[in-house]
Amino acid sequence: MEKKEYLRSLSSVNDLIQAVYRSRKLGGGVPRELVTEASRVVLEGVRGAILAARDEMSLDGIKTDTDELVTLVEKEVEERMQHSLRRVVNATGVVIHTNLGRSLLSEAALDALTMAGTYYNNLEFLLEDGTRGSRQVHLNKLLCDLTGAEAALVVNNNAAAVLLALTAHASGRDVIVSRGQLIEIGGSFRLPEVMAQSGARLVEVGTTNKTYLEDYRRAITSETAMIMRAHPSNYRIMGFTSEASIRELAGLAREFELVLLDDLGSGVYIDLSEHGLPYEPTIMRSLEEGSDLVCFSGDKLLGGPQGGVILGRSDLVEAMARHPLARAVRVDKLTIAAMEATLHHYFDPERAAVEIPTLAMLTADPETLRKRARGLAKKLAACGDLEAEVIEDVSRAGGGALPMESLPTWTVALTSPSYKANHLEERLRAADPPVVCRISGDRVILDMRTVRDDETGLIAAALESIAASED
Ligand SMILES: *Cc1c(COP(=O)(O)O)cnc(C)c1O
């Protein structure tokens, strides 16, 4: 056949659309415009392929039957209908996985989100007298009651909290930071760069591994506005190290009337050592030891929505709330709703560790994880030559929290004589929903710490269909 004949044999856009509707495979809710657009795109693609074909062989390989085109249109429509932000199964064991959305929300936080999204609410409205209110009131009192702080402010994220604190209190002046704390987190939060953006001048003191109180003292001049401490989050310096404590820095700050800012990063409320995890300085401890301002993320160890919480002296917090930048980094009602519900859990810290998914996963009983691993391994019996082994391993907290800590966990390790680990990992990532896992040597590791009980079935189904298609 000639190219012309191939082209002539193609359906028209209208005929193709009719054929798509006759095949009835697409759901009822698909907009007609989308079907039209997909049909046009498919026909254009096929026409282009025919025109580009070099010989009879490649022409023969092009799908031109209307039935085949209908399948292509259906695929095109499905791709366009699929949301970009999708659920995934997190089998990496990393609880606060920034790339997978950090913290999951508690049931109560989800209910609050739904309420705030479904109905009008008193976001900035005083129900007592019908006048305008502040959106911050919903979290302020709660945060102060829980932590003993004088004042509170919640902004878009912790990066915004640090930027706002530096801009409001140190713009055009000096901020002293230890060289051991000039951190970069997640590639985009680099303390020196945030500092430059705020207009504050960074004054580095000490060395990478040792910084003494005297180093801070010697750096103080009439230009100094602030001493800042940053949690090293995702790294640790081991060996010969020394750092000035918050108590010492607070004394120095008092003496010279400077502001002491403590960027806690994760913001731990409960004493993790009571749950078999290493002790992390809590929010309250930093305040008690004399920080004027502390800030931390809402979606790391706190286990809430993305947010940046600022606590501390009223005069300092109020000046930040009034700063024009505060408007640019303010939180929305959904964040406030989810954050308020998350914070409520902390009135009962024991329950908080159960109700807040981040804390529940971090403190999960290894026996529970082993049972989950065994359950999944059993479900995989029908998966061809896929070998599933239940093994003990360690998981990481993630999110710059407890970076050196290995949490004992149980995993299902997969091997196959017929294909490689990275091939299996890729196939799992292409599943619906995608399953994200880690590779160790020639094995694919499914860590049960971050997998829900009701997700083991999804993983098994994904592996079954992979095994069937590899046969
Ligand atoms: C994570 C982190 C930040 C950034 O917080 P976001 O909420 O991600 O903006 C800033 N400082 C420290 C020490 C951190 O660990």
The ligand as a Gaussian input file, in Angstrom:
#p B3LYP/6-31G(d) Opt

LIG

0 1
 C       13.700000      20.911000      58.031000
 C       14.425000      22.076000      58.570000
 C       14.166000      23.369000      58.098000
 C       13.180000      23.624000      56.993000
 O       11.883000      23.347000      57.425000
 P       10.658000      23.279000      56.379000
 O        9.463000      23.091000      57.243000
 O       10.938000      22.128000      55.485000
 O       10.635000      24.571000      55.654000
 C       14.863000      24.421000      58.652000
 N       15.764000      24.207000      59.624000
 C       16.049000      22.977000      60.113000
 C       17.078000      22.829000      61.189000
 C       15.389000      21.867000      59.597000
 O       15.655000      20.631000      60.055000

